[in-house]
C-alpha cells in the first residue's frame, strides 16, 4: 500500500476504532493493508497473523510484522492482555472453532474488533427463496468452493457474546460503505462489533 493510498471502507471503520500508539494484533491480516495504514497514521505497534505464507511475505515486504499461524489452534504464543485491540475481519465465519477464537481474542487483548458478512441481509434471503445459496460482494463464493462454514446474523453473534460474558461496546452495520441504522439485520450486508470482557 502506497503512502497516499486510502483504506477500503470496512478497514477504515476498523482503523477509526483503534487508538493511536496502541498495541494491535490483526488475525487473518492478509497483505497487511490495515496494519500498514495504522503504522503510518496512528503509530501503532502492530503484529499480523495469517495462514497463507504468501500473505506473510507481502506483509514483511510492506514493513509489517507478521507471522504464519493457524488460528484454529488458538493464540497460545501470545500472553494475556498483550494487546489493546485484536482484529478479526471477515474471518470468523470461516473458522471451525468460532467460540474458542472469540474467547482467545479477549484473553490476549483488552478489546476485540470482529467483522463478518450478515447472513440476514435481504439479498441473501431473496437468493435463498429463489433456490440458491447467496453470492454477493461480501459472500463472493459458490456453495461448493466457499471457505465459509458458520453463517450468522446480528442476533446470533450477540447471543454468542452474551453466553461468554462478552459485552458489545459498539456495533455498526454497513452496506456498500454506507452505515445502516434502520432495520440493520435486513438492510446491512456487513457487521462490525467492538467487544470486551464483562467487568469483574
Buried (B, 14 or more C-beta within 10 A) or exposed (E): BEEEEEBEEBBEBBBEBBEEEBBBBBBBBBBBBBBBBBBEEBEBBBBBBBBEEEBBBBBBEBEBBBEBBEBEEBBEEBEEEBBBBBBBBBBBBBBEBBEBBBBBBBBBBBBBBBBBBBBBBBBBEEBEEEEEBBBEEBBEBEEEEBEBEBBBBBEBBBEBBEEBEBEBEEBBBBBEEEEBEEEBBBBBBBBBBBBBBEEE
